[in-house]
Amino acid sequence: MKINSKYLGLVTKKFNDFFLVDLKNQENSGNSEKFLCKVKKSINFKDQLIYVGDKVAIEKIDFKSKRAVITSLKKEKIF
């Protein structure tokens, strides 16, 4: 089953070109699902790299195979 909605997740692990993203379940905040994600190729992050701990938006979520695509990076400003 594929869904085209955007969800916000947290990068918990990076290896090669893949990222492990935790997606918290909105109904029960204690549960989270992990998805293996790649970055959408047409996206330019303006020379920003994705690191563990970054918040990312994911789309094209396949709940059966636990895969998704990172579509944007949500950087928090640190003052």
DARAVEN-V569073 format. One record per residue. N is the residue number from 0. RES is the residue in three letters. PHI is phi in degrees with one decimal (999 if undefined). Layout:
N RES PHI
N RES PHI
This chain:
0 MET 999
1 LYS -113.4
2 ILE -127.7
3 ASN -95.9
4 SER -70.9
5 LYS -89.8
6 TYR -129.4
7 LEU -101.0
8 GLY -133.7
9 LEU -118.3
10 VAL -73.0
11 THR -110.7
12 LYS -158.6
13 LYS -128.7
14 PHE -150.1
15 ASN 54.1
16 ASP -99.1
17 PHE -110.9
18 PHE -131.2
19 LEU -96.4
20 VAL -116.9
21 ASP -86.7
22 LEU -114.7
23 LYS -73.4
24 ASN -78.1
25 GLN -65.0
26 GLU -70.8
27 ASN -133.0
28 SER -64.5
29 GLY -77.1
30 ASN -94.5
31 SER -141.7
32 GLU -114.4
33 LYS -107.0
34 PHE -127.7
35 LEU -86.3
36 CYS -125.9
37 LYS -118.9
38 VAL -82.6
39 LYS -60.5
40 LYS -64.8
41 SER -82.4
42 ILE -93.8
43 ASN -111.7
44 PHE -89.3
45 LYS 54.7
46 ASP 62.1
47 GLN -94.1
48 LEU -100.3
49 ILE -94.5
50 TYR -121.0
51 VAL -60.8
52 GLY 100.9
53 ASP -76.4
54 LYS -93.7
55 VAL -133.9
56 ALA -95.1
57 ILE -121.6
58 GLU -135.3
59 LYS 50.2
60 ILE -77.5
61 ASP -111.1
62 PHE -68.6
63 LYS -73.2
64 SER -94.4
65 LYS 58.8
66 ARG -126.0
67 ALA -157.8
68 VAL -123.8
69 ILE -79.1
70 THR -107.8
71 SER -159.4
72 LEU -109.7
73 LYS -107.8
74 LYS -81.0
75 GLU -96.5
76 LYS -79.0
77 ILE -112.7
78 PHE -98.2
